[in-house]
């Protein structure tokens, strides 16, 4: 929990160039399509922890964990 809070604070201070340099990002996308980076990390375990901690806070829209352009997970899940 504390790790996720620290990552959120860190992600908000990152500029877009610094965020792109990290391998994994957690992005919140609201109902109108506006997005913001919730967390960014170079480590997949840290990114998964941030993603998992952000799920209960995501009441609207989507939450996406991705590695560069590759989507690893989405909440809510997209039906296949």
C-alpha positions as CSV (number, residue, x, y, z in Angstrom):
1,X,0.0,0.0,0.0
2,X,2.7,2.5,1.0
3,X,4.7,1.5,-2.1
4,X,1.7,2.3,-4.3
5,X,1.2,5.6,-2.6
6,X,4.9,6.5,-3.1
7,X,4.8,5.4,-6.8
8,X,1.7,7.6,-7.4
9,X,3.5,10.6,-5.9
10,X,6.6,9.8,-8.0
11,X,4.6,9.3,-11.2
12,X,2.8,12.6,-10.8
13,X,6.2,14.4,-10.6
14,X,7.5,12.7,-13.8
15,X,7.4,14.4,-17.1
16,X,6.3,12.5,-20.2
17,X,9.9,12.0,-21.3
18,X,10.9,10.4,-18.0
19,X,7.8,8.2,-18.0
20,X,8.6,6.9,-21.5
21,X,12.1,5.9,-20.3
22,X,10.6,3.5,-17.8
23,X,9.5,0.1,-19.0
24,X,6.2,-0.3,-17.2
25,X,3.4,2.2,-16.6
26,X,0.0,2.1,-14.9
27,X,-2.4,4.5,-16.6
28,X,-5.9,5.6,-15.5
29,X,-8.3,6.4,-18.4
30,X,-11.5,8.2,-17.5
31,X,-14.9,7.8,-19.2
32,X,-14.2,10.5,-21.8
33,X,-10.8,9.1,-22.7
34,X,-8.5,11.4,-20.8
35,X,-5.5,9.5,-19.4
36,X,-3.0,10.1,-16.6
37,X,0.0,8.0,-15.5
38,X,-0.7,6.6,-12.0
39,X,2.7,4.9,-11.6
40,X,5.8,4.1,-13.6
41,X,8.5,1.6,-12.9
42,X,11.4,-0.4,-14.4
43,X,10.5,-3.5,-12.5
44,X,7.4,-5.6,-13.4
45,X,6.8,-6.7,-9.8
46,X,6.7,-3.0,-8.6
47,X,4.4,-2.2,-11.6
48,X,2.0,-5.1,-10.7
49,X,2.0,-3.9,-7.0
50,X,1.1,-0.4,-8.1
51,X,-1.6,-1.7,-10.5
52,X,-3.1,-4.0,-7.8
53,X,-3.2,-1.1,-5.3
54,X,-4.8,1.2,-7.8
55,X,-7.7,-1.1,-8.7
56,X,-9.8,-0.3,-5.6
57,X,-9.5,3.4,-6.3
58,X,-10.6,3.0,-9.9
59,X,-14.4,3.6,-9.7
60,X,-14.9,4.9,-13.3
61,X,-13.1,4.3,-16.6
62,X,-10.2,1.9,-17.0
63,X,-6.9,1.1,-15.5
64,X,-4.2,-0.2,-17.8
65,X,-0.8,-1.8,-16.9
66,X,1.5,-1.8,-19.9
67,X,5.0,-2.5,-20.9
68,X,5.7,0.2,-23.5
69,X,3.0,-0.4,-26.1
70,X,2.1,-3.9,-24.9
71,X,-0.9,-4.1,-22.6
72,X,-0.3,-6.6,-19.8
73,X,-3.6,-6.1,-17.8
74,X,-6.7,-4.0,-17.8
75,X,-9.4,-3.3,-15.2
76,X,-12.2,-3.9,-15.7
77,X,-11.2,-6.8,-17.9
78,X,-12.1,-6.6,-21.5
79,X,-14.1,-9.6,-22.7
80,X,-12.4,-11.8,-25.3
